[in-house]
Amino acid sequence: MQKYWLLSLSAFICGLLFGLGLLMAGMANPAKVLGFLDIAGLWDPSLALVMVGAIAVTFVAFWYSKKMPQSLLKTRFSWPEATAITRPLLAGSALFGLGWGLVGLCPGPALVLAGTGSVEGLIFIVFMLMGIRLVDYFQAR
């Protein structure tokens, strides 16, 4: 029971830090994200620095954790096994990028916005879940 409690607390703290980081970096503001994506107009390069910082921290964390036999909470790591670039991966990446470019949101910031009571975030999440169900439906056929 104590291990479950620690895992839950750890997940909560990580999610809270991630959400606060998104808010502080402006990633939960669709207008700021669209400004970053508008390279032909009034380009806002500030999110590039956020991405570089996130990639650097993640690189170090993954490098270090690859050397560990288990996590700090004594659970095993679940590393991805698939490494091939497939047609569904490319299609999903293109759809993700298209959606991000159209509305300036991706799942993480949408959840942060929904947590603040934003109708925009809630609408995004509803349509995201519908899209996930559609993919499941078509993959099952």
N, C-alpha and C positions, 0 to 999 in steps of 0.2 A: 504494500500500500504506500509506503514511504517513497519508493522508487517512482511510482506513478505520479505522486504529488510533485516530486522534484522535476520529472519530465514535463508535467503540465506547467509548472512555474517557469521553467526554462523556456518553454515554447511561448508563454505569455510575455516574458521579458524580451525575448528576441523579436516577437511580433510588435510589441510596443516600441522598441528601439527602431525597428524598420519603419513603422508608420510615422514616428516622430522625425526620422531622417528624411522621409519623403516630403513631409510637410515643410520642414526647415529648408530643404533644397528647392522647393517649388515644384516638385514632380507631381503633386496632387492638384496643381493649378493647370487646367487644360490650356489656358491662354499662353502660359509660359512655355509649356511643352510645344504648342503649335508655333510659337515664336522661335524655338530652337530648330524645329523642322523646316521653317521657312528660309531656306538658304538663298533664295533668289530675292527675298524682300528684306524686311527688318530682322535680320538674323540675330538671335540672342544666344551667344556661345556659352553662357554660364552653366548650362546643364552638361556640357562636354566635360567640364572640370569635375562635376559630380560623378559622371560615369567613369572617368579616369581614376578618381579616388576609390570608387566602389570596386572597380576591377583590381586595383592594387591590393586593397584589403582582402578581397576574395581570393586572389592568387596566393597570397601569403597563408591565409587560413587553409586553403585546399592543400597547398604544398606541405604544411605542417601536419594536417590531419591524415594525409596519405602515409605518413611515417608512423602513425599511432595504431596500435592493434585494436583499440576501441575508443569510444568517445569518453569525455570526462565524466559522464554519468553512467559509464559502464555498459553502454549499448553498442551494438555493432553498427558500422557504417553501411549504408546501402548505396553503393556506387552504381552509376548507370552501366549497363552491359552492352547496350546497342551503341555502335559507333558509326554505322553506315549512314550516309546522306541519301535518304530515300525520297521518292516523289511525294508521299504524304507529309514528310518533314518540310520539304520545300513549299508545298501548298499551304501548310499551316503557318509557316514563317511569313509567307507573302500575305496571308489573310490577317495575321497579327499586325504586321507592319502597316497594312492598308487601314485597318481599324484604328490603330494608334495615330496615324497621320490624319485621318478624318476627324476624330473627336478629341485627340490629345490625351487619351486615357488608356491605360493598360490595367490588368486585374489588380495589382497591388494598390496603386493610387485610387482606383475606383472603390476598393474596400475601405480605404482611409476616408474618402469622401462620404461613402454611405454611413460610416461610423460617426460622421459629424452631422448626419441628418440631411445631407445634400440629395435632392431629388435627381440631379444629374448622375450621381454615383449609383443610386438605386436603379435607375433606368438602365444604365450600362450593365450592371450586374444581372438584371433580369434577361437582357438580350444575350449576354455572355453565356448564361446558363442554358438558354434556348439553343444557342449555337453548339454548345457541348452536347446537348441531347440529340441534335440533328446529326452531328458527326457520329455519335454512337449508333444512331438509327441506320445511317447509310453504311457504316462499317459492318454492321450485323447482316446486311443484305447481301 
